[in-house]
Amino acid sequence: MAFVHYHKKPELRNPVVVAAFSGWNDAAEAATTAVKFLIDRWKTICIAEIEAEEFYVFTETRPTVQTKRGQVRSIHWPTNQFYAYVDPTWERDVILFAGVEPQLKWKTYTSAFVEVCKRFNVSEVLLLGAFLANIPHSMDVPVTGYSSTQEMLERMHEIDVQSSRYEGPTGITGVAHDAISRAKFPVSSLWAAAPHYLVATPNIKVTSALLTYLNTFLAFDLDLSDFQNDAIRFEEQITTLVARDPEASAYVRKLESETESMLAEGDDDETDEEEEAATTPDKPPVSGPLPSADSLIRSVEELLRKERENNHTDSESDEEHG
């Protein structure tokens, strides 16, 4: 059985792959949102996809249905798609991958990913991930990483990405990194930390950090000012919500104090221990009970839902008057 379906086979120039997987390694949907942003920003074409049938338990990762006026329009299965972007002014092209962490046959799945890398003579791979951490939403987003080559590691250090020393359970992002490295492709991973109490919402600030670092690391020279401004507004809105609840405000201040103390002490071992705990989603790290957490999250989700509806309404209005 062919695990990869090729839709187009363009001749790409030493393409770099940027990939993210939804699921365990995608806290607050930060990594996949970054890749989807690039897919939407650029005029990409879908060049290949990994067949879903062999890799998912569909009672856990369910397909979705769309209907219209009582009639089924379509079934949407979990997708793992590769998109190509070509800019004649750049020295190399880009392949973007947005996937879903599978339940089954991880070795076969990552072999299919590597097959596509071989087919298009990929020059480099960058994997994106995000994990939950005991950090406040008000601080700069910590970004760590690791690479398969010394040259790429030095590039990370040049942009102030700290080396990750995490050891413990991993997800499909870690397995993919290993498979790609074994196939002799240079591969790096960037990981952003997300506040654990905002896990239920897409965190635009964490996504913005990932986009900013990958933009510098890969020298894309993208204008991310609009997205970064959205991240600032997102943080301000979260701060406003937190300020309405004295207990939630006290909790965030406690996190801020703990984080400042940890940074002042420069305790690397403690940082690694927190990172290890943070990447275990079944037991999100806490430094005490989060007061009114459910209420805070519901408020944030409602705020974001209204923003999406307003953006959708504005878009429809623009189309009608365009």
C-alpha positions as CSV (number, residue, x, y, z in Angstrom):
1,M,0.0,0.0,0.0
2,A,1.2,3.5,-0.9
3,F,1.3,5.6,2.3
4,V,2.1,8.8,0.4
5,H,-0.1,10.3,-2.3
6,Y,1.5,12.8,-4.6
7,H,-0.7,15.5,-6.0
8,K,2.0,17.4,-7.8
9,K,5.7,16.9,-8.2
10,P,7.3,20.3,-8.8
11,E,11.0,20.7,-9.2
12,L,11.9,22.5,-6.0
13,R,15.2,24.2,-5.2
14,N,16.8,22.6,-2.1
15,P,13.6,23.1,-0.1
16,V,13.5,23.6,3.6
17,V,10.6,21.8,5.5
18,V,8.7,23.5,8.3
19,A,6.4,21.0,10.1
20,A,4.1,20.8,13.0
21,F,1.8,18.1,14.4
22,S,-1.4,18.7,16.3
23,G,-1.8,16.7,19.5
24,W,0.5,16.0,22.5
25,N,3.3,18.2,21.3
26,D,1.1,21.2,20.3
27,A,0.2,22.9,23.6
28,A,-2.4,25.7,23.0
29,E,-2.3,24.8,19.3
30,A,0.7,27.1,19.0
31,A,2.9,25.0,16.6
32,T,0.2,24.1,14.1
33,T,-1.2,27.6,14.1
34,A,2.2,28.9,13.1
35,V,2.4,26.5,10.1
36,K,-1.2,27.2,9.1
37,F,-0.4,30.9,9.2
38,L,2.4,30.4,6.7
39,I,0.2,28.2,4.5
40,D,-2.5,31.0,4.5
41,R,0.1,33.8,4.1
42,W,1.8,32.3,1.1
43,K,0.3,31.0,-2.2
44,T,1.0,27.4,-1.5
45,I,0.1,24.3,-3.5
46,C,-0.6,20.9,-1.9
47,I,2.0,18.5,-3.3
48,A,1.5,15.4,-1.2
49,E,-0.2,13.8,1.8
50,I,0.2,10.9,4.0
51,E,-2.8,8.4,3.9
52,A,-4.7,8.5,7.1
53,E,-6.3,5.0,7.1
54,E,-3.3,3.1,8.5
55,F,-2.4,5.5,11.3
56,Y,-5.4,6.5,13.3
57,V,-8.0,5.0,15.6
58,F,-11.0,6.9,14.3
59,T,-12.9,6.5,17.5
60,E,-10.2,8.6,19.1
61,T,-9.3,11.0,16.2
62,R,-12.7,11.2,14.6
63,P,-13.4,12.4,11.1
64,T,-15.8,15.4,10.9
65,V,-19.0,15.8,8.8
66,Q,-20.3,18.9,7.1
67,T,-24.0,19.2,6.2
68,K,-26.1,21.8,4.4
69,R,-29.9,21.9,4.6
70,G,-30.1,18.4,6.0
71,Q,-27.8,16.8,3.4
72,V,-24.3,15.5,4.1
73,R,-21.8,17.6,2.1
74,S,-18.6,15.9,2.9
75,I,-16.5,13.9,5.4
76,H,-13.2,15.3,6.5
77,W,-10.5,12.8,7.7
78,P,-7.4,13.7,9.6
79,T,-5.0,15.3,7.2
80,N,-1.2,15.2,6.9
81,Q,-0.4,17.4,4.0
82,F,2.7,18.9,2.4
83,Y,2.5,22.3,0.7
84,A,5.1,23.9,-1.5
85,Y,5.9,27.6,-1.7
86,V,8.2,29.1,-4.4
87,D,9.6,32.6,-4.3
88,P,11.9,33.3,-7.2
89,T,13.8,35.9,-5.2
90,W,14.8,33.3,-2.5
91,E,17.7,30.9,-2.8
92,R,15.6,27.9,-1.8
93,D,12.0,26.9,-1.7
94,V,9.8,25.9,1.2
95,I,7.7,22.9,2.1
96,L,5.1,23.3,4.8
97,F,3.7,20.3,6.6
98,A,0.6,20.3,8.9
99,G,-0.2,16.9,10.4
100,V,-2.0,15.1,13.2
101,E,-0.2,12.9,15.7
102,P,-1.2,9.3,14.9
103,Q,-2.2,6.6,17.3
104,L,-0.6,3.7,15.2
105,K,2.6,2.7,13.4
106,W,4.8,5.7,14.2
107,K,7.8,4.2,12.5
108,T,5.9,3.7,9.3
109,Y,4.4,7.1,9.5
110,T,7.7,8.9,10.0
111,S,9.2,6.7,7.2
112,A,6.5,8.2,4.9
113,F,7.5,11.7,6.0
114,V,11.1,10.9,5.2
115,E,10.1,9.5,1.8
116,V,8.7,12.9,0.9
117,C,11.9,14.6,2.1
118,K,13.9,12.3,-0.2
119,R,11.6,12.8,-3.2
120,F,12.0,16.6,-3.1
121,N,15.7,16.6,-2.1
122,V,15.1,18.5,1.1
123,S,18.1,20.5,2.4
124,E,16.9,21.0,6.0
125,V,13.9,20.3,8.3
126,L,12.6,22.5,11.1
127,L,10.0,20.9,13.5
128,L,7.8,23.1,15.7
129,G,6.4,22.1,19.1
130,A,4.9,23.7,22.2
131,F,4.6,22.4,25.8
132,L,2.8,23.4,29.0
133,A,4.9,25.2,31.6
134,N,4.6,26.9,35.0
135,I,5.0,30.4,33.5
136,P,2.7,33.5,33.5
137,H,1.2,34.8,30.3
138,S,2.8,38.2,31.0
139,M,6.4,37.1,30.5
140,D,8.3,36.6,27.2
141,V,7.7,33.2,25.8
142,P,10.7,30.9,26.5
143,V,11.9,29.0,23.4
144,T,14.3,26.1,23.5
145,G,15.6,23.8,20.8
146,Y,17.9,21.1,19.6
147,S,19.6,20.2,16.3
148,S,21.2,17.2,14.6
149,T,24.2,19.3,13.5
150,Q,26.6,21.6,15.2
151,E,26.1,24.2,12.5
152,M,22.4,24.4,13.1
153,L,22.9,24.4,16.9
154,E,25.2,27.4,16.6
155,R,22.6,29.2,14.5
156,M,20.1,28.6,17.3
157,H,22.5,30.0,19.9
158,E,23.0,33.1,17.7
159,I,19.3,33.9,18.1
160,D,19.3,33.2,21.8
161,V,17.5,29.8,21.6
162,Q,18.5,27.8,24.7
163,S,19.5,24.2,24.2
164,S,17.0,21.7,25.5
165,R,18.2,18.9,27.8
166,Y,14.8,17.3,28.3
167,E,14.7,13.6,28.8
168,G,11.5,11.6,29.1
169,P,8.3,10.7,27.2
170,T,8.1,12.1,23.7
171,G,5.5,12.5,21.0
172,I,5.5,12.2,17.3
173,T,7.6,15.4,17.0
174,G,10.5,13.7,18.9
175,V,10.1,10.5,16.9
176,A,10.1,12.4,13.6
177,H,13.2,14.3,14.6
178,D,15.0,11.0,15.2
179,A,13.8,9.4,12.0
180,I,14.8,12.5,9.9
181,S,18.2,12.6,11.5
182,R,18.8,8.9,10.9
183,A,18.0,9.5,7.3
184,K,20.9,12.0,7.2
185,F,18.8,15.2,6.8
186,P,19.8,18.1,8.9
187,V,16.9,18.7,11.4
188,S,16.2,21.1,14.2
189,S,13.3,21.5,16.6
190,L,12.0,24.7,18.2
191,W,9.9,24.4,21.3
192,A,7.9,27.2,22.9
193,A,6.5,27.2,26.5
194,A,2.8,27.9,27.0
195,P,1.1,28.9,30.3
196,H,-0.7,25.8,31.5
197,Y,-3.8,27.7,32.6
198,L,-4.5,28.9,29.0
199,V,-4.1,25.4,27.5
200,A,-7.8,25.3,26.3
201,T,-7.3,28.3,23.9
202,P,-5.2,29.0,20.8
203,N,-2.4,31.1,22.3
204,I,-1.5,33.7,19.8
205,K,1.4,35.0,21.8
206,V,3.1,31.6,21.9
207,T,2.5,31.2,18.2
208,S,4.0,34.6,17.5
209,A,7.1,33.6,19.4
210,L,7.6,30.5,17.3
211,L,7.0,32.5,14.1
212,T,9.5,35.1,15.1
213,Y,12.2,32.6,15.9
214,L,11.7,30.5,12.8
215,N,11.6,33.6,10.7
216,T,15.1,34.6,12.0
217,F,16.5,31.0,12.1
218,L,15.5,30.3,8.4
219,A,16.1,33.9,7.2
220,F,12.6,34.2,5.7
221,D,12.5,38.0,6.1
222,L,8.7,37.9,6.7
223,D,6.8,40.9,7.9
224,L,5.2,39.6,11.1
225,S,4.2,43.0,12.5
226,D,0.4,42.3,12.2
227,F,0.7,39.0,13.9
228,Q,2.9,40.4,16.6
229,N,0.5,43.2,17.3
230,D,-2.3,40.6,17.6
231,A,-0.1,38.8,20.2
232,I,0.2,42.1,22.2
233,R,-3.5,42.6,22.1
234,F,-4.1,39.0,23.1
235,E,-1.8,39.4,26.1
236,E,-3.6,42.6,27.1
237,Q,-7.0,40.9,26.9
238,I,-5.8,38.0,29.0
239,T,-4.4,40.5,31.6
240,T,-7.8,42.3,31.6
241,L,-9.6,39.1,32.3
242,V,-7.2,38.0,35.0
243,A,-7.5,41.5,36.7
244,R,-11.2,41.0,37.1
245,D,-10.6,38.0,39.5
246,P,-8.6,38.8,42.6
247,E,-7.7,35.2,43.2
248,A,-6.6,34.7,39.6
249,S,-4.5,37.9,39.8
250,A,-2.8,36.6,42.9
251,Y,-2.0,33.3,41.2
252,V,-0.5,35.0,38.2
253,R,1.6,37.3,40.4
254,K,2.8,34.2,42.3
255,L,4.0,32.7,39.0
256,E,5.7,35.9,38.0
257,S,7.5,36.0,41.3
258,E,8.6,32.4,41.1
259,T,9.8,32.8,37.5
260,E,11.8,35.9,38.3
261,S,13.4,34.2,41.2
262,M,14.3,31.2,39.1
263,L,15.8,33.4,36.4
264,A,17.8,35.3,39.0
265,E,19.3,32.2,40.4
266,G,20.1,30.7,37.0
267,D,19.1,27.2,38.2
268,D,19.4,25.1,35.0
269,D,18.5,21.9,36.8
270,E,15.3,23.3,38.0
271,T,14.5,24.6,34.5
272,D,15.0,21.2,33.0
273,E,12.8,19.6,35.7
274,E,10.0,22.0,35.0
275,E,10.3,21.4,31.3
276,E,10.2,17.7,31.8
277,A,7.0,18.0,33.9
278,A,5.5,20.5,31.5
279,T,5.7,18.1,28.6
280,T,3.5,15.5,30.3
281,P,-0.1,16.7,29.4
282,D,-1.8,14.1,31.7
283,K,-0.3,16.0,34.7
284,P,0.1,19.7,33.9
285,P,2.5,21.4,36.2
286,V,1.1,23.5,39.0
287,S,2.6,25.4,41.9
288,G,-0.7,25.4,43.7
289,P,-4.4,25.4,42.8
290,L,-5.4,27.8,40.1
291,P,-8.3,29.9,41.5
292,S,-11.3,30.2,39.2
293,A,-9.5,28.5,36.4
294,D,-12.6,27.2,34.7
295,S,-14.2,30.6,34.8
296,L,-11.0,32.3,33.4
297,I,-10.7,29.8,30.6
298,R,-14.4,30.1,29.7
299,S,-14.0,33.9,29.6
300,V,-11.0,33.6,27.3
301,E,-12.7,31.2,25.0
302,E,-15.7,33.4,24.8
303,L,-13.6,36.4,24.0
304,L,-11.7,34.5,21.2
305,R,-15.0,33.1,19.8
306,K,-16.4,36.6,19.5
307,E,-13.2,37.9,17.9
308,R,-13.4,35.1,15.3
309,E,-17.1,35.9,14.6
310,N,-16.3,39.6,14.2
311,N,-13.3,38.8,11.9
312,H,-15.6,36.5,9.9
313,T,-18.3,39.2,9.7
314,D,-15.7,41.8,8.6
315,S,-14.4,39.5,6.0
316,E,-17.8,38.8,4.5
317,S,-18.6,42.6,4.5
318,D,-15.3,43.3,2.6
319,E,-16.2,40.6,0.1
320,E,-19.7,42.1,-0.4
321,H,-18.3,45.6,-1.0
322,G,-15.1,44.5,-2.8
